[in-house]
């Protein structure tokens, strides 16, 4: 069946005259954006959809303090550490990462490495970099030569974070002593926490801007930090590891040195966990999976998570003749 060609719309001279007046056009675009459902995520989507309409509209939105803020593109300095997260980007990043089922090296097998390389390669193409982001925002797919609407310069928060607020990619998982020793040499002091004598670890990888600072973090800075950290994990020679959880944390100025102390954040956004844990209900289920697989290698977990979880694991091991320390 033949589809009917879309009808070409012709604006009246009066309408064209109004749209050619920047001040009036700005007010019209602002009205359209704020009348979308009152949520920062929807405002960001609407602003970027309008921005993709034409280079003229993109220029107007970028030059307008009000509209650029709604589009998560205003770099006006702010001392306010509390900004709105760019939810469409984070949703899309989480969706893309879901293609990676495991992030693990064990017995010489680099599970998830191929998928990670595909993800990294997709970010380097000359075509629109965040295709999933563009789909979430409702933007059209442009030809490979079109780059003016790339979203890599969107800010992670609006207003942008000041230099006094840090952003981290937070990893939890387990690894051999050799692998964790290599990670200790790679990371900054205080960013790695080893959980007692166990094989568990917690690691905060700091996200920085192109100048190495903490402010004005863009969505590209987040992707660069995430991919660099994961590529480094796979690159350590010898040993084995597995990442069990990844999230974005915003707002902590330092880490607590005590593994039992809580750390407060302004924002925490879950990004990834292994596909096989999708149906598991809590850390106990994850811990038991680790125990079952590490026992075969002659390893015994020492501590796993909070006291209630650890007691459940010890009881589980005791019923099977296992040992805890």
C-alpha positions in Angstrom: 0.0 0.0 0.0 1.3 3.4 -1.0 1.9 5.9 1.8 0.7 9.4 1.4 3.5 12.0 1.3 3.5 14.4 4.2 1.8 17.7 3.5 4.1 20.7 3.2 3.2 23.5 5.5 3.5 27.1 4.3 3.6 29.8 6.9 1.7 33.0 6.4 3.7 36.2 5.9 2.5 37.3 9.4 3.7 34.1 11.1 7.0 34.2 9.2 7.5 37.8 10.3 6.9 36.9 14.0 9.3 33.9 13.9 12.0 36.2 12.3 12.0 38.5 15.4 14.4 36.8 17.9 12.7 38.3 21.0 9.3 37.0 20.0 10.6 33.6 18.9 12.4 33.2 22.3 9.1 33.9 24.1 7.3 31.4 21.9 9.9 28.7 22.4 9.9 29.3 26.2 6.1 29.0 26.3 6.3 25.7 24.4 9.0 24.3 26.7 7.4 25.2 30.0 3.9 24.0 29.0 5.3 20.5 28.5 4.6 18.4 31.7 6.3 20.3 34.5 9.3 18.1 35.0 13.0 19.1 34.3 13.4 15.9 32.3 10.5 16.8 30.0 11.7 20.4 29.7 15.2 19.2 28.7 13.7 16.9 26.0 11.4 19.6 24.6 14.2 22.2 24.5 16.5 19.9 22.6 13.8 18.8 20.2 13.2 22.4 19.4 16.9 23.0 19.2 17.2 20.3 16.6 14.6 22.0 14.3 17.1 24.3 12.7 20.5 25.9 13.2 18.8 29.2 13.7 16.7 27.9 16.6 19.8 26.1 18.0 21.7 29.4 18.0 18.8 31.2 19.7 18.4 28.6 22.4 22.2 28.5 23.1 22.4 32.2 23.3 19.4 32.6 25.6 20.2 32.3 29.3 16.7 31.0 30.0 16.4 28.6 27.1 20.0 27.3 27.4 19.3 26.5 31.0 16.3 24.4 30.1 18.3 22.6 27.5 21.1 21.8 30.0 23.6 24.0 28.1 24.0 27.1 30.2 27.5 27.5 31.6 26.6 30.5 33.7 28.6 30.2 37.0 26.6 29.3 40.1 27.5 28.9 43.7 24.5 26.7 44.2 25.7 23.1 44.6 22.2 21.7 44.1 21.3 21.4 40.4 19.0 19.2 38.4 20.4 16.1 36.9 20.2 15.5 33.1 17.8 12.6 33.4 17.4 11.9 29.7 21.1 11.3 29.3 21.4 9.1 32.4 18.4 7.0 31.3 20.0 6.5 27.9 23.4 5.7 29.3 21.8 3.1 31.6 20.0 1.6 28.6 23.2 1.4 26.5 25.2 -0.2 29.4 22.5 -2.9 29.7 23.9 -4.4 26.5 26.9 -5.5 28.6 25.9 -8.6 30.5 29.1 -9.0 32.6 32.2 -7.0 33.5 34.5 -9.7 34.6 37.9 -11.4 34.1 38.2 -15.0 35.4 40.5 -17.8 34.3 41.8 -15.8 31.4 38.3 -15.0 30.0 37.5 -11.3 29.6 33.8 -11.3 29.8 32.1 -8.1 28.6 35.2 -6.7 27.1 34.0 -7.0 23.5 30.7 -5.3 24.4 32.6 -2.5 26.2 34.8 -1.9 23.1 31.7 -1.7 20.9 30.2 0.9 23.3 33.5 2.9 23.3 33.7 2.8 19.5 30.1 4.0 19.2 31.1 7.1 21.2 33.9 8.0 18.8 32.0 7.8 15.5 31.4 11.0 13.5 27.7 10.2 13.4 25.6 11.5 16.4 27.4 10.1 19.3 24.6 9.3 21.7 22.1 7.7 19.5 20.2 6.3 22.4 20.1 9.8 24.0 18.8 11.2 20.7 16.1 8.6 20.7 15.1 9.4 24.3 15.0 13.1 23.5 13.0 12.4 20.4 15.6 13.9 18.1 15.9 12.8 14.4 19.0 10.9 13.2 21.1 13.1 11.0 23.4 12.2 8.2 27.0 11.2 9.1 28.3 14.6 8.1 26.0 16.4 10.5 27.7 17.2 13.8 26.2 20.5 14.9 23.5 18.9 17.1 25.7 16.4 19.0 24.8 16.2 22.6 28.2 15.7 24.1 28.4 19.2 25.4 25.2 18.9 27.4 25.9 19.5 31.1 25.3 16.8 33.7 23.5 19.2 35.9 21.8 22.6 35.5 23.1 24.9 36.9 26.5 23.5 36.3 28.4 22.1 39.4 30.9 24.4 41.0 34.5 23.2 41.5 33.7 22.4 45.2 31.4 19.6 44.3 32.8 16.3 43.0 31.3 13.7 40.7 32.2 10.0 40.8 31.6 6.8 39.1 31.1 4.4 42.0 32.0 0.7 41.5 31.5 -2.3 43.8 32.7 -5.8 43.1 35.3 -8.4 44.1 38.8 -9.1 42.9 41.9 -11.1 43.6 44.7 -9.6 45.8 46.9 -9.2 42.7 44.2 -7.3 40.8 43.3 -5.1 43.8 47.0 -4.3 44.3 47.2 -3.1 40.7 44.0 -1.0 41.3 45.5 0.5 44.4 48.6 1.7 42.5 46.3 3.2 39.8 43.8 5.1 41.9 44.1 8.2 43.9 44.7 7.9 47.7 41.4 7.2 49.5 39.4 6.3 46.5 39.6 2.5 47.0 38.1 0.7 50.0 39.0 -2.9 50.7 36.3 -4.6 52.8 38.4 -6.1 55.7 40.1 -9.3 54.6 37.5 -10.1 52.0 37.8 -10.0 48.3 35.2 -7.2 48.1 36.1 -3.6 47.1 34.5 -0.2 46.7 36.0 2.3 44.3 35.2 5.9 43.4 36.6 7.1 40.1 36.5 10.9 39.9 34.9 12.5 36.9 36.7 15.6 35.7 36.2 18.1 32.9 38.5 18.6 30.0 40.7 20.9 32.1 40.9 18.4 35.0 38.6 20.3 37.2 35.4 19.3 39.0 33.0 22.0 37.7 31.1 22.2 34.5 30.9 18.4 34.1 29.4 17.4 30.7 27.7 14.2 29.7 30.8 13.4 27.6 33.0 13.7 30.8 30.8 11.1 32.4 31.2 8.7 29.5 34.9 9.3 29.2 35.4 8.6 32.9 33.3 5.4 32.9 35.0 3.9 29.8 38.5 4.8 31.0 37.9 3.2 34.4 36.5 0.0 32.9 39.2 -0.3 30.2 41.8 0.1 33.0 40.1 -2.7 35.0 40.5 -5.1 32.1 44.1 -3.9 31.4 45.6 -5.0 34.7 47.9 -8.0 34.1 47.2 -11.1 36.1 44.5 -11.7 38.7 40.8 -11.6 38.3 37.9 -9.4 39.1 34.2 -8.8 38.7 32.2 -5.5 38.9 28.8 -6.0 40.6 27.4 -2.5 40.6 28.0 0.8 39.0 26.3 4.1 39.8 26.9 7.8 39.4 27.3 9.9 42.6 27.3 13.7 42.8 27.9 15.9 45.7 30.4 14.3 48.0 33.5 16.3 48.7 35.4 13.5 50.3 35.2 9.8 51.1 34.7 8.4 54.6 37.8 6.4 55.6 35.8 3.9 57.5 34.2 1.1 55.5 31.2 1.1 57.9 30.6 4.8 57.8 27.8 6.1 55.6 28.5 8.6 52.8 26.0 11.2 51.9 25.4 12.4 48.4 23.2 14.9 46.7 22.5 12.5 43.9 23.0 8.8 43.3 21.9 7.3 40.0 22.1 3.5 39.4 23.7 2.7 36.0 24.5 -1.0 35.8 24.7 -4.4 37.4 25.3 -7.9 35.9 22.5 -9.3 33.9 22.3 -12.5 35.9 21.5 -10.5 39.0 18.4 -9.0 37.4 16.1 -11.3 39.3 17.9 -11.4 42.6 16.3 -9.5 45.5 19.1 -8.4 47.7 22.8 -8.5 48.5 22.4 -11.9 50.1 21.5 -13.5 46.8 24.5 -11.8 45.2 26.8 -12.9 48.1 25.7 -16.5 47.8 26.4 -16.5 44.1 30.0 -15.3 44.8 30.5 -17.9 47.5 29.4 -20.7 45.2 31.8 -19.6 42.5 34.8 -18.7 44.7 34.6 -21.9 46.8 35.5 -23.8 43.6 38.7 -21.8 43.5 39.6 -22.5 47.2 38.5 -19.1 48.4 36.3 -18.3 51.4 34.6 -15.0 51.9 35.6 -13.2 55.0 32.9 -10.5 55.2 30.1 -9.8 52.8 28.3 -6.5 53.2 26.5 -5.4 56.4 26.3 -7.6 59.5 22.9 -9.1 58.8 24.0 -10.2 55.4 27.3 -11.5 56.7 25.5 -13.6 59.4 23.2 -15.1 56.7 26.2 -16.0 54.6 28.0 -17.5 57.6 24.9 -19.6 58.4 24.7 -20.7 54.8 28.3 -21.7 54.7 28.1 -23.5 58.1 25.2 -25.6 56.9 27.5 -26.8 54.0 30.6 -27.4 56.1 32.2 -24.2 54.9 34.5 -21.8 56.9 34.4 -18.1 57.6 37.1 -16.1 59.4 
